[in-house]
Amino acid sequence: MRAVTVVAAVGGLVAAWIAAGSTGLLGYGLRHALTWLALGVPVVAAWPQWRGSFWRFLFWLAGTAAALAMTTSPLAPINVLAVALLVAVLAVLRSEPDRSALLVTAVAVSVFAVFRVVCTSIPAVWLATDTLGGWLGRLAGAVTGEPLSVGATFAGIDYLVLTAAFCTGWLLRTLPPRRTRIIAVTVAVLTGHLAYLLVLAFAARLLDALPMSPTEQTWPNRTYFGWAGIRTLIPWNFPILAAGVHVCVAAFLLRWSPLRAEPAPAEPGADAAAPRRWFLSPITLIAVLAAILIPVVTTLSPRKPDLAGKKFVVYEKGFLNWLKPEHGEYGHYSVGMYGMLPIYIESLGARCVVSPDLSEDDLRDADALILLFPDDPWQPGQLERIRRFVEGGKTLAVFGEHTTRAKDGGPSRFNEVLEATGTDMWVAFDSATFAVGGWLESYETLAHPTTLGIPDDRNEFGLVIGASMEVGPPAWPFIIGRWGWADPGDPGAGSSLMGNGRYDAGERLGDLVLAAEQSVGKGRVLGFGDTSGMTNVLTMGCHVFTSRLLGYLADGGSGPQAMWRQAVGFLLALALVWFVGRPSGAERTIAVSLALAVSLAVCTRISYRAAEVLPDGRRQTPNNLAYIDASHVEASSSEGWRNDGTMGLGLTLMRNGFVTLRLREMTAESLQRAGLLVSVAPLRAFSAAERRMIHEFVSGGGIFIITVGYDERGPSEALLKDFGFAIGRPEDQPTAAVEEVKPFGHFKSRYYDTGEYLLFVRFHAAWPVTCEHKDAQVIAYGAGNVPVILMRSVGEGKIVVIGDSGFAMNKNLEHEDGSPFEGQRENADFWRWFLTSLRHQPLWIPPKPPVPGEKPAPKPAHDHPPPAEPEGAAKNQADRAESGVAS
């Protein structure tokens, strides 16, 4: 066979492995880009033969567009189906022998895509492949003498499945006798794959042999060239070696073994009967039906949980505290652990009882019980009450932690619970350690009402370094740490009992179970190896998951992990593989790829929306739900405690009584339930629909605060103009084109005069703010009595514009170590004062600032009369006096 045809076929195989994430740890953006590059190989090498037919060109164009659209999906199986679709389209438009080679590839990739669907939808299949991967790792360890513990990812099961499908298709299209070929191919594939595993077994030794970087490299001085760069690839990108082995096998088969020619397919559009021959054959219709039903059976979760009237019991005791951020305490030690959890649960519509002893009275009418790292010995009767609670039809969620043992040397208290309730789950004595901090783009989630449709590019699941879990049927995993390793605990490592923090031979590599579920009696038990996602701080970013989790705990019903659904889904998958693998033209592969992709996308979307449980601040007066916008590529850092981060802002809002969350997706439903929305220098423009949402939010009583400087005003201009505001000056002002807007830079501005002392607020890099409406109120001035903070009432709510992108960032509000700014807490006090005014609460007056030590008092950059008090301030002062609030 021609070399160009071989290149086209193996290019399709490589694209499928990249699309599935089988080639090693890659950022999702890079993975998509490499998939496109790999798809370009078969497109160029097997360029369609138009033969002057407009319909052939139109067919190629439609198929290519559909495939490219599918590669943008966040669901990896759909990305793989895109490869099968495009290669099948190319097969239609080529003549023999190219058509046969491309068709074998397309069918093999479609079978591989079905495998990836069932692996991420059917927990029993995932566990089976994980077990097979473990056997292969032990085999390689036995051969090399270097222990190797791996799951399906690093064992290369994806390579074996796709290569097996490809070789089967190749064998069926060769002339008999085939026995010798079968034996030769099997030996070649297994020998080559074993060679890869042997190299992987020495990964830890290779890391030890490579020189360390002389100094720790940090951004922007980090380099990925030289030994330092090579070290980052070991062992995370070793699976690419397996790709090389399997590509060589496939290329050899195609290059030197001719295939039987397939009959030429009917050309699309050639005559009126062509569409009928293409899409209405009985077997094709059955295959399409099976493709549609697989996600319906294994993925779809249409039940919408309702937490109204539900009761959660959370055990008070454990390695924890119930503190929450309080005004006057700052930095990362001020965040507390679980003090916000009861308030958060109540915002979802449920009731939360923090129980000191898990008494019968507390558990009697409860719907769910949550244990957060219990570490005290269980009192008589407690474990029995928990067991009866679960078997009676309720839900238990057990959150463990890394490297934990009881003081008496026995199992940890959370493992005692898992054992007492009869589960096949166990929290391991290790640290589930990520390759990329926060497991960013490193998870693999199985179909579950709590996880479907949730991305993992910002650690939306809230897991950090916890423990891995050991599970077996009938316990089913639903959150996997694909790119990490299990670092065994060290009893001699002091109080932490943690290991050495590096990958060593024999440690579990990849595919760590981080969360699992098992039905027990009429109820169920969910186990987690980490508590982080339920803490005050991480809830801000992972509330999309935790709200669904809480909804599932109290009102989840049956999900895709039900055994009957797994069995039916598996049988449908076997039937689909049979129908797709039968001799046929490329039309069946095209139809099945499209049907399976659409069904999977639709079922995932329906499940994502159905499982949504939105917090609602309207249950409190005033509304206590605050969102920090994270949906418009804000200039602030997504890492909370960076200088440009907004952790300080989130804690400040909590200190002022808000349930504070990050808004990943702006929807009308979310904003309707919120009282405050803060946007920090958005770098992506607000759509027309989003601008309408914000206007309705403000008009309905919400408070919208936006902080943005002149240099980053562009994406916000249209939104600001809707409310009559501009940063710098309005663009239609006559002087706008001839006068340069001058920044105020870093300075302090007086915002309140108590009569005894003045109060100041600091700016990082401020710019003028203007408003065309005369009812706008000045909150703070810059030099020359030019406003830098303006507030305006719109309907029942308010909009506040602050002309400083860094105003709400840590560098201007709160340091991670809690240290003050030049001895002052001015901005923390300003926010507290301002929020009480905006919310029509008794006005809080900051205390007199401390006198600096040897440094002179901060001098304002201007001299002007104090701005007018915010609307309602006089009334709030009177209310404050009546309520006896101290100033």
N, C-alpha and C positions, 0 to 999 in steps of 0.2 A: 504494500500500500504506500502511496505517496507520503513523503515526509510531512508535507504541509497538512495533509489530512490527519496524520498522527498528532501533530501539534495542536490542531483544532480540537481533537477529542480529549487529549490530556489537559488542555487548557480549561475545558469544561469541568473536568474532575477537580482540578486545583481550585477553580472558582467556587465549587460546591463546598469544599473543605474550608476555604476562607470564610464563606458566607455563614457556615455553621459555627464558626469560632473554634474549629478543630486544630488550627495550626499554631496555637499558643496564645498567650496574653496579648491582646491588641485592644487599643481604645476603639470604641464603636465607630467613630468617624473614620479612623484609619482602616478599620475592617471593611466598611462600606466602600471606601475609595479603592482598596486593593481588590475587592470583589469586582468593581467596575473595570479595573485594569485587566484582571484575569479574564473577564467576559469579553474584553476587546480582542483577546487572542483568537477564539473561535470565530468571532465576527469577521476579523481581517483574514484569517487563514482559510475560512470557508465562506468567502464573500458570495452572497446570493447570485444565482444565475437568472437574470431577469427575463431573457428571451423576448424582450419587447413587450411583456405583458404588464399592463397597468395594475391588474388585480394582484399579481405576484408582488409588485412593489408595495401596494397598499397593505397586503397581508404581512409583509416583512415589517413595515412601518408600525402597524398596530401591535404586532407581537413584541417588537423591540420596546415600544413605549410602555406596554404592560409590564414587561420584565423589569425595566428601569424603575417604574413606579413601585414594584414589589420589593426591589432591593433597598428602598428607603424605609421599609417597615422596621419597627423596633423588634419584631418577632423574628428570630433567626430562622425558624423553619420556613417562613414565607420567603426569606432571602434565598434559601436553597431552592425552593420551588421556582423562583425567578430564573435560576440557572437552568433548571430542567425545561422550563418554557422556552427560553431563548434558543437553547441548543436544538430542541425539537422543531422550532420554526426554521432554523437553518437547515435541518435535515430535509424538510419539505422542499426547500428551494435549491437543493443540490441534487446532482445525478449520482449514479453509482460509480465507484464504490464508496464515495464520500458519504452518501446517504446512510448506508448501513453502519458505518463507524459512528456517525453522529447520532443515529437512532439508538445504538447500543448505549452510548454515553447518556443520552437524554433519559432513557428508561431507567438506567442504573441510578442516576441522580434523583429521579422521582421516587424510586424505592427508598433511597437514602433519606429523602425529605419525609416520607411517611415514618421511617424509623425515628427521625428527630422529633416528629410530632408526638409519637407515642411515648418517647423517652421523657418528654417534658409534660405529658398529660396523664400518664399512667404510672403511678409510683411503683407498682410491682415490676414493671419493665425497667425502671431506673435502678431499682435495687438489684435486679438480675444482672444488668450490665455492670453495675458496680462490683458485684461478686465476681463476675468473669474477669474484670480488670484486676481485681485482687489476686486471682489465681495466676494470671499472666505475670504480675509483678513478683509473686513468690517464685515462679519458675525462673525468671531472670535472676533473682537473688540467689537461687540455688546453684545456678550455673556459674555466676561470677563470684560468689562468696560475699557479695555486698548486698545487705538486705534492701529490698525495694517494696514499699507499700504504696500502691496507687489505686485510683478508681478508674472509671471508664475513660475519662479525659486523657490522662497521661498514659494509660495503657494503650491508647490508640484504637479503641473499639470503633470509632467513626471511620477510621481508615479501613479496618477489616470489613465493615459492613458495605461500604461503597465499592471497595475492590471486589468483594465477593459477588455483589450484584453485577458489576461490570464483567467480571470473568464468566459468570453464568450466562449472561447475554452473548458474550463472545463465543463461548463453547456451543451454544445452541445455533449459532450462525456459521459454524465451521462444519466441514464434511466429516462423516464418520470414517474410521473408528475414533472415539474420543477418549478412551480410557487412559492412554498414555499422556494425552494432553492434560487431563484432569489431575493426574498424579503430579506431573511436572509443574503445573501452575500452582497447585496446593503447596508443594514443597518450596517453590520459589517465594510465594507470598509469606508463608509462615517463617521461613528462614530469614528473609529480609526484615520481617517485623521483629523477630527475636533479636536480630542484630541491633535494631533501634533500642529495644528495651535494655540490652546489655550496656549500650552507651549511656542510657538514662540512669542505670544503676550506679554509675561512677560520677554522677553530677556533683555530689557533695565533695568527693575527692578533687574534682576539677576546680571547684570553688576555692578549696583550700590551697590548690597549687597556683592559682592566679594571683598576681601581686595586688595588694590593696592600693586604693588611691591614697597618695601621700597626705592629702587633706580632705576633709569633708566638703563635698561640692554642693553648693546651693544655687538656686536660681538667682540671677541670670548667668552665672558663671559655670553652670553645669555643662559637661560635655558628654556626648554619647559615643565618642570615638576613643580608641585605645582600650586598655585593659578595663578601665572603669565602665565603659560602655558594654563590653563583653560580659562583665559580671552581672549586669542587669538582665541579660538574656537567659541566664542559667538559674534554674532549670525551666523557667517559664515559657521559653520559646523553643524548647527541645522538640516538641511534637512536629515542628517543620521538617525534622530529619526523617520522620516516618513518611511524610508526604513525598519526599524525594525517593524513598524506597519504592513506594507504591506507584508513583508516576513512571519509574523505570520499568516496572513489571508491565503496566498497561501499555506503554509505548512499545515494548518488545513484542507483545502479543499482536498489536495492530500492524506493526511494521513488517513482520515476517510471517504472518498467518493470514491468508486471504479469507474474506468473508463471503458467504453466499449473498447474491444480490437480492434485494427486496423488490417486489413489484412497484412500479412508479405510482405514487399517490395521485389521486385526482387533484388537479390544480384548483385552488380557491377561485371561484368566479368564472371557471372555464365554461360552465353551462348551468342551466337552472337546477339540474339534479345534483351538482357538486355539494352544496351545503347539506343535502339529505344524506349523501354517502359519508360526509365528514362527521356529522354530529348525531345522527339518529340511529346508528347501529345498536342493537340490543345490548351487546356487551359493554359498549362505551357508555350507554345510559346507566347501566347497573354500576359501572365503575364510578361514574360521576355521582350517583346517589350515595354510594359508600363513602366517597370523599367528603360529601356534604355532611353525612351523619357522624363521621368520626369526631369532629370538634363538638357537635351537638351533644354527643354522649359523654365525651371525656373532658369537656371544657366548660360548657354553658352552665352558668349559675344565675338564673333569673330572679331568685328570691331576694327581696329587699328587706333587710333587717330593720326593726323598729324598736328603739330603746325606751320609748315612752313607758313609764311605769316599771321598768326593769330594775333589779337590785343587784349591785356588785358588793361583794365582801372582799376586802383586802386585808391580809394579815398584817397587823401592826408591827410585829417583831421580826427581826432579821438583821442582816448586815446592811443597815440603811438608816436614814433619818427622814423626818417628815417636815423638813425646813423648806422654805421657799424664799426667793429674793425679797429683801426688805430694804427700804430706803435708809441710807446711812451705812450700809455694808456693800463693798464693791470688790470687783475682781472675780477670778474663777472660784475662789473659796466661798463666795457669797451666794452661789447659785442654788445650794441645797440639792436634795435628791428627788423626793417624791411628794413634796408639799403641794405641788400644783395638780397632782393626779386626781384627787377627789373633785376639784373644781372643774378640771377638764372633762371628767366623766359626767358631771352634772350638766355641762354645756351640751353634751350629746343627748340629753333628755332622760338619763338614768339617775338612780340614786346610789350613793356610795357610802358604805359603812366600813370604817377602819376598825377592825375587831382586835381586841387585845388577847383573846383566848380562843377564838373560833368556837364559841358556845353554840349550843343547840338553838337558842333564841336568835342568834345572829344568822345562822345558816338556814333556818326553817323556811323562810320565804325568798331566799336568794336565788338568783338565776345563774350566777357565775362566781367562782372563788379564784382570787389571784394571790399567789405566793411569790414574794420578791426576795430571793436569796435568803431563805430561812436558815439560821445557823445555830439556834438554841435547841437543846434536846426537847423532843416532843413530850408534852405532858400526857398523862394517862387519859386515854379516850380520844385524843385529838385525831390520830391517824384513822381510827375506826370511824369517827364522824365524817372525815373527809371521804373515806371509801364509800360510805352509805350515801353521801351527798352525790357523788358521781354516778354510782350505780342506779340511783333513783331518777336519773335523767338530766342532771345538771352538768355544767362544764367547769373543769379545773384547768387553770393555766399556771404552770410551774416555771419560774425563771431562775435558772442556775447561774453559775459563774465559773470562771477558769480556775484551775489548780486548787480545788477545794476539798478538804477532808475534815472529818469530825475530829475534835480534840482528842477523843479516845482512840483514834486510829481507824475507826469504822467508816462506813460510807457517809457521804455528805448528807445533810438533812433533806435536801431536795431529792436526792436519789432514794432516800428512805420513803419519801412520799410516792415516787414513781413505782417503787417496788411494792409498797403497801396497796396501791390501787390496781396492781396486777398488769402493769404495762410492760411492753418489750422495748422500753426506752431507758437510756442510761446516759447521764452527763459524764463525759470522760474527764479524767484527771490530766488535762492538757490546756494549752492555749491555742484556740483557733486563730491563727495569725494570717493576716492578709498580705498579699504581694504589693497591693496599692492601698494606701491609707484609706480607711473607712469603707473598704470593699467596693470602691468606686468601679463600676462596670466590671465587677468580678463575681456577681451573684449568678446563680441559675435557679429560677423559681419554677416549681411545678404548678400545674393547674390547681388553683385553690381560690375560694371566694375572697380571701384576704390579700392575695398577691396578683391576681389577674389584671393585666394592663398597667401595672405600676412600673415605671422605669427604675433604673438603679444607677443613674449617672451622678446623683448627689447623695448617695446613701439614704434613699427613701425608706429603707427598712430599719434604720437606726441601730444596726449591730456594729459593735467595734471589736475589741479583742475579748471574746468570751471563751467558752469551751465548745468543742465539737460534741456531737451526740452519736451514740451507738444505737442503732435501731434495727429491728427486724419485723417481718410480718407478724401480726396484723398492724404494726405501727408503720405509718407512712410519712416519709419526709416531705416537706413542702418549701423549705428555703435551703439552698445549697450554696456553700462558698466554693465556687469552682476554682478560683485562682488563689490558693493559699495553702498553708500546711499546718499540721497539728504538732505543736511544739510540746513534748511531754513535760509534765511537771517535775520539779526537782525538790525532794523533801529537804535537801540541805541548802536551799537557796534563801533561807530567811523566811520572813512572814509571808512573802508573796508566793513562795513555792513555785515560781515560774522558771521555765527552762532558760537556755542561753540566747533565745531570740534569733536563731539562725537555723537554716535547714540543714539537718544532718542525715546521714544514711539511715534508712529504716523508719524515718518519721513519715507519717501519712502525708502524701503529696497530692493535693487537689481533691475536689469533690467532697468537701466536709459537710456533713449534715449539721445545720445550725438551728433548725426548728422542725418539729415533727408532731404528728397527731395520731391518736389511737382511740377507737371506740371501746368503752368499758361499760358493760351492762347497758343501760338505756342512755348513758351519758357519754362523755368523751373527755380525754385529757390531752392538752397541748403542752409540749415541752420545748423550752428554749435554753440555749447555752449561754445566754447573755441577758443582762437586765437593762442595758443602756437605753434601749428604745423607749422605755417607760419613764425615764428621768425628765426632770423639768426642762433641761436644755435641749435634749435631742428630740423631745416631742415637738418642738417648734418646726423642725424640718421633716419629721417622719409621721406627721399626724394623718396623712392620707392613708398610710398603712395601719397605724394604731387605731384610728377610728373604725376602720373596717374590721380589725381584729376584735375590738371590743363589741362591735355589732355581732360578729360571728360567735363570740363567747356567750352572749346572752340570748341571741335570737337567730342562730345561724341555719338551723335546719340541716338537711342532708346536702352534701356537696359532691363534686366530681370524684372524690376519693372513695365513694361507696364501692364496695367490692363488685356489685353487679354491674356498675357502670364501667369499672376497669375491665371486667371480663368481656362485656359486649363490645367495648371499644377495641380491645385486642383482637377479637374475632373479625370485626369489620376491617381492621388494618390488614390482617392476613388475607382477607378476601380481596382487598384493594390491591395488594401486592401481586396476588395471583392474576387478577384481571389486567393489571398494567403490564406484567411480565409476559403475558401471552403474545404470540406473534401477531403483530398488527402494524399499521402505519403510525406515523407520529401524531395523528389527530387525537388518539386516545390519551397520550401523554400530555398534549396541550390542554385538552378538556379537563383532565383530572387535576393538573397543576393549577389551573385557574379556579376550579371548583373548591379544591382543598384550601387554597390561599384565601379566597373570599369568605368561605365558611369560618375559617379560623379567625380571621380579622373581625368578622361580624360578631361571632360568639364571644370573643375577648372583649370587644367594646360593650356589648350588652351586659356582660358580667361585671365589667368595671363600673358602669353606671349604676347597675342594680345594687352593688355592694356599698355604694357611697353612703356614708353617715356623716352629715355635716354638723359641725358645732354651731350653736345658736346663742348668740349673746343677748338676744331679746328676752331671755328668761330672767335676766337680772336688770335692775334699774340703778344707774344707767347701764346701757349695753356694755358688756365687759369683754367683747371679742374684738381683738385687734389683729389685722393682717399686715405683715411686711411684704410688699410686693417682690416676688422673685420670678416673675414671668416676662420681664422685659429687658433681660440681659443688663442688669443694673451694674453701675460702675463699682459698686461695693464688692468686696471679696465674698465668695461663698463659704470661705473658711472663717468661722465665727470670730476668732480672736486675732486675726491679722489686723494690722493697723487700719486697713481699709474695710474691715469687716463690720458687722452690725450686731455682734453679740451684746455689746453694751446697750444698744437701743432695745433689743429684745428684753434684756433684764430690767431696763428702766421701765418699760411698759408693764412688766409683771409686778414690779414694785408698786405700781400705781393701780393694781387691781385687775389688770387685763389678762385674759387667756391669750397669749401671744403666739401666733403661728405664721409660717411663711407661706405665701400664696403662690403655688407653682402654676396654677391655671386659673385665670380670671374668668369667673362665670357669674351670671346674674344671681344664681341661687346662693353662691357663697357671699357675695356682697350684701344681699338682702338681710342676711343674718348677722352682719358685722356692725360694729359701732365706729371703728377706726380703720383707716387704710393709710399706710405710709409708703411712699415711693421714694427711693434713694437714687437719684441720678439715673433714670432709665435710659438705656442706649438703643432700645428698639422702640419704634413708634407705636403708639396706641392705635389700634384699628378703629374704624368708625363705630363698630358695635361696642367695643370696649369703652370708647368715649361716652356713648349713650349710657352704658352701665354705670360709669362713674358719676355722670350727671344725675341719674336717677337715684343712685346711692346717696349723694349729697342732698339732693332735694328731699329725700325721704327721711333725713335726720342724721345721716352719717357725717363723719369728720374725715376729710381727705387732706393729708399733709404731704407736700412734695418738696424735696430739697434738690435743687439743681442749679449749677452755675452757668454763666454765659457760654463758656467753652463747650458745654455738653447739653445745651438747651434744645438742639435741633429736634430730636425725637419727641420732645415734650411740647413743642411750640403749638401744634394744633390743639392739643388738650388744654393748654393754658389759655389759648385764645378763646376757647369755648366759654371760659369763665371771665374773660376780659383781662387776663394777666399777660405780662411779658417780662422776660429777663433781659436786663439792659435797658431797652426801650422798645416800644412798638415799631415794627418794621415799616409801617406806613407813616411814621413821623417824619416831617420834612428834614430834620437834622440827622436822621438815622444814617443817611448815606455819606455824610461829610464829617461827622464827629465820631471819633473812636470812643467806644465804651470803655471806661476806665475801671479796673478792679479795685476793690478796697483791700484785698489781701487779708492777712491775719490781724485781728484786732478784737477789742471788747467793746460792747455797747451797753449803755444803761437802759434797762427796761422797766424798772419799778423804783419808786421812791416811797419808802415806808414812813417818811417824816423823821426818822431817827438815823437811817442809813440807806445807802443806795445799793441796788442790786444790778449785777452785770451778767451778760451772756457773752461767751466767746465764739468767734467765727474762725474757721480754718482758712478759707479763701472765698470771701464774699463778693457778690456783685449786686448792682442795683435791681430792684424789683418795681415794676409799675403796674397800675391797674386803671382801666378806663372808667370804672365805676366809682363814684364819689363816696359810696357807703363803705368802701374798703377801709379797714382800720390798720394803723401802723403799730406793730408790736416792737420793732427795733429799727433804729436808724444806723446808716453808715455815715461817712464824712459828708459834711455839707447838708445835713438833715435829709439825706436821700434814703428812702426805705430799703431795708434788706429783708425784713419779714413783714408780709402783709396778710391780713385775714379778712375774709368776706363771707357774710351769711348768704346762703343760696337756699331758698325754700326753708326747710326745717333744719338744715345742716350747715356746715361751714367748710370752706376750703382755705388752707394756709399754704402760702408759697414762701419758701426760704431760699434765697439766692446764693446757696453755698452747697456744692455737691458733697463736701466732706463734713457738713454740719452734724449729721447723725452717725457718722462713722466713729469707730473706737478712738481714732487719733484725735478726736475733738470731744469725746464724751467719757470714755472709760478705758483704763488700761487693764490688761489681763492680770497684772499683779496687784491691782487695786490701788496703786499709788495715785495721789491727786495731781492735778495740773497746776503747777506753780503754787502748790499748797492749798488749792481751792477745789471745791466741788460745784462750781458755778453752774455748769450745764445740767448736771443731774438735778440741781435745785430748780433750774429754769423749767425743765420738762415737767417736774411735779407741779410747779406753780401754774404753768400754762395749761396742763391737762385738766386740772381742777376747774379752771375757768371755762375751757371749751366744753366741759361736760356738765356745766351748771351745778357743780358741787361747791360746798363751802370752800372758799378760796384759801389755799394753803400759802402762807407767807414764809419764805426761807428765813432761817435764823440769821443773825448778824454774822457776816463772814469773819473767820478768824484773822487776827492781825498777823501778817507774815513775819517770819523771824527776823533776819537781818536784811531781807530784801524789801525794797520800797513797795508800797501798795500798787497794784496794777493801774496804769494810767490809760484811760480811754483814748482812742485815736481821734476824738472829736469832742466838741462842746456844743451841746444843743439841749433844748428842753426835753424832758422825758416824754415818750409817746403817750397817746391816749390809752387809758385802761381798756382791756378787751371788753367786749360786750358782756354785760352781766356781772362785771367785777364788783361794782358797788353793792349790788344785791348779795353777791357771795360773801363780801366782807361782813355785811349785816348778819347773814346766816351763820357765818363763822363765829361772830360774837355771841349769837344766841346759843349756838351749840357748844360753846366753851372750848373751841379748838385753839390750842396755844400757838402763838406766833413764834 
